[in-house]
Amino acid sequence: MGIFSRFRKREASPKIEPAVPPGLLVYAIGDIHGRDDLFAALLDRVEADRERRAYDTCILILLGDLVDRGPSSDQVVERAITLPSRFDRVHHLIGNHEECMLAALTGDVRALRYFYRIGGESTIRSYLKDDEMLAQLPFEELAKAFPSAVPQSHVDYLGRGEDMVQYGDYVFVHAGVRPGMPLDRQKTSDLRWIRDEFLSDTSDHGVMVVHGHTISDDVDRSCNRIGIDTGAYASGCLTAIVLQGQTQSFLSTRDE
């Protein structure tokens, strides 16, 4: 060995691309926010895409915020309930809007007021199906009427949601993760609500984080995260990420 060989700069190891386990085909859909029309259209695109692929198990993950803002939250939840018959495995995450809806369904007037203010008015409207009544009811009465209008199957479904799902080198959450905190010690509040601290961080989380919650004009890809909330309720663009092996691709309703 030459005297200077120990000082030679080692070649950088090639970057290892994140992957899902062999045999899995994973679709994750961003924030739907009451746009059942886009939800149905994107599911059709998912079905067409999977027909072109070879796989053992097809998994669908809904990243949360199924409800609020758009006009058809009740129909979105009803459609989501039926999805296990169409996929080998289905996960749905609890977004901050589901959290607020579940709190409003307890009859708590303060929780209902907050839910109403952040976009829940459209959800309440979709379940009550009586705009005149909604306009006349004080919040104290609405806190009783709204829970009565929501089918128990919808309440149960939303309450069964998860906060984090992992397949291979990918972790799926609604909002993001707390940088520097191990995945098994993440707080529910961060998984559902975090924004700036997560979005501005470029450190290695040990996995690639796929998330919604924060709207971007297109898929928001960074070194440690992939955001797929493309503002469906206002933009008309609902987006899904497709993962198979080390490949990533995307489907959307942008052209609908």
N, C-alpha and C positions, 0 to 999 in steps of 0.2 A: 504493500500500500504506500503510495507516495505521501510525502510529508504534508502536502496541502489537501489531500483527498478528503480528510475529515471535515474540511471547511466548505466542500462543494454544496451548493444549494440543492436540496432534494427537489425532485420534480413534484409539483402539486398533484395530489390524488384526484382523479376525475370525479366530478360531482355525481353523486348517486341520485337518480331521479326517484321521487316517491312512487310507490306502487301499492295496489290492492292485491290481496292474495290470488293465486292462480285459480281460475274457474269462476271468479266473481265478476259480475257486470253490475256496476253501481251507478244509479242516477240520483242526483240530489237537486231538488227544486227550491229556488229562492222564495222570497216573501210574496205570497199571493194576494193578500189584502183584499179579499172580497171580490176578486175578478174571476168568477167561475167560468166565464166565457174563455178567458185565456188559459185557465187551468185545464179545461177540457181539450182545447186546441193543442196545448203542450203535451198532454198525455198521449194524444194521437201521434205526435211526432216521436215521442219516446217509443211507442209501440212499433212504428215503422222502422226506427233505428235498431231496435233489438232484434227484429226479424232478419237483419243483415249480419248479425254477429253470432259467433259460437260461444257458448257459456254453459256452466253447470247451474249457477244460481243467480237470479236477477233480483237486485235489491233496490228499493226506492226509499229515499229519505226526504221528508218535507222539513225544511229548515225553520219552520215556525212563522208566526204572523200570518196565519191563514185568514184572520178576521180583520175587520175595521177598514174604514176609508172607502173601499169599493162597495158596490151596491148589493152584492149577493153573498154575504158571509155565511148565511144559513145554508145555501146551496153548496158552497165550498166545503163546509164541514160534512155535509151529507155525502158528497162525492168522495171525500177523503176516507170516510168510514167504509166505503165499498172497496177500497183499493187492495186489501189483502187477497181478494179473489183473482186479482190480475197480476200479482207479483209473488215471487217465492218468499219474500220478506219485506215488510214495510215498517219504517220508523217515522214517527212524527215528533218534532221537538217543540217544547213550550217556548214561544217567544214572549217578549214583554207584553204584547197585546193580548195574548192568551192569558197571561198571568193577571192582567187587569180585568179581563172579562170574567174570569173565575171568581175574582174578588167581588165584582159587581153582582154576580149571581147569588151571593150570600145574603143579599138584602141590605147590605151596608150602604147607607145613603152617600156617605163621603166617598166610598169606593166607586159608586155609580157616577157621581159627579166627575171624578177624575177620568174614569173610563170614557164618559160622554165627551169630555173635552179633548182627548187625544185621538179621536177618530171613531169612538164607539157609537156615536149617534147613528151612523150608517148601519152598524151591526144590529142595534136595537130596532131600527126601522125595518130591517130585513126579516126579523122574527115577529114583530108585532103586526106588520102588514096593515097598518091603520095609521096613516099620517095625521089624520085629524085628531085621533086620540093622543098620539105622541105629542102633538102641539099643545094640547090642553092639560095633560097630566103634570102636576108638580113632581119634583124629584122624589118626594116621599111616597107618592103613589106609584111612580114609575119603578121604584125599587122593589115593589111587590109585583107589578105587572110583568116586568121583564123576565124574572125567573120562571114565571108561570108560562111564558110563551116559548121557552127554550126546551126542546125535548130532552128527557133525561139521558137518552142515548148520546146526545151531543155533549152534555155536561160530562158524562163518564168518559167519552172519547178524549176530550180536551184534558181532563184530569189525569189520564194515563200517559201523557206525553213525557218524553225523556229530555234531559238537559245536555247530554253528550253521547255521541256514538263514534266508535272507532273501527275502521277497517284498514288493516295494514298500516301504511305510513300516513294515513289521512284521519284527521279528527273532524267531526262535523258538530258545530255548535250554532246557536242562533246569532249571538252578537260578537263573540270573540272570547279570548282567554286573558287572564291577568299575566303579563310578562313576568318571568322569573319564578312563577308559582307552578309546582308540579301539577300535572293534569289531575291526579287523584286528590288534590287539595284545593281545587278551584271552587270558588263560591258561586252558588246559584245566581246571585245577583249580578255577578260579572258575566256569567255565561249568557244571561238574558238581556243585559243592559249596557255593558261596557262599550266605549266607543274610542275616544281620542287616545287613551293610553295604549290601547291595543293597535289601533290603526297606524300610529306613528312609530311603533317599535319595529326594529328590523332584526332582533335577536332570534336565534334558532330555538324554536319551541320543542324540538325533537320530533316533530311531525309537521305535516302541512295542514293548516287549519282552513277548512271550508266554512264560510259563514254568510249570513245575510245581514239584516238590521240596518246597514248603512247604504244609502242609495248611491249608485254611480251610473253614469251614462252607458257604460259597457262593463263587461267583466273586469274586475279590479284585481289584477295579479301582482303579487309582490313576492319577495324571496321566501316568505314564511306563511303566506296566507293567500286565499283566493276568495274574493267577495263576489257574490252573484245576485245581490239585490239590485235589480235594474228598474226599480220604481214602477212596477206593473200597474198599480192602480191609476197612475197618472200618465205614464209613458206608453202603455199598451204592450210593453215588452216584458214578458215573464221568461226567466232564464233557468236552464238546468245544466249542470256539469255532468259529463259522462266519463267514468273511470273504468279502465280495463287494463290490467297489468300495469305497465308504466305509461300508458297513453292517457292523454286528457283531450277531450273535445267538448263542445258546447252546443246546445240546442236552444232556440228561443222562438218567441212569437213575433219577433220584430217585423216580419213581413206580412203578418195577418191583416 
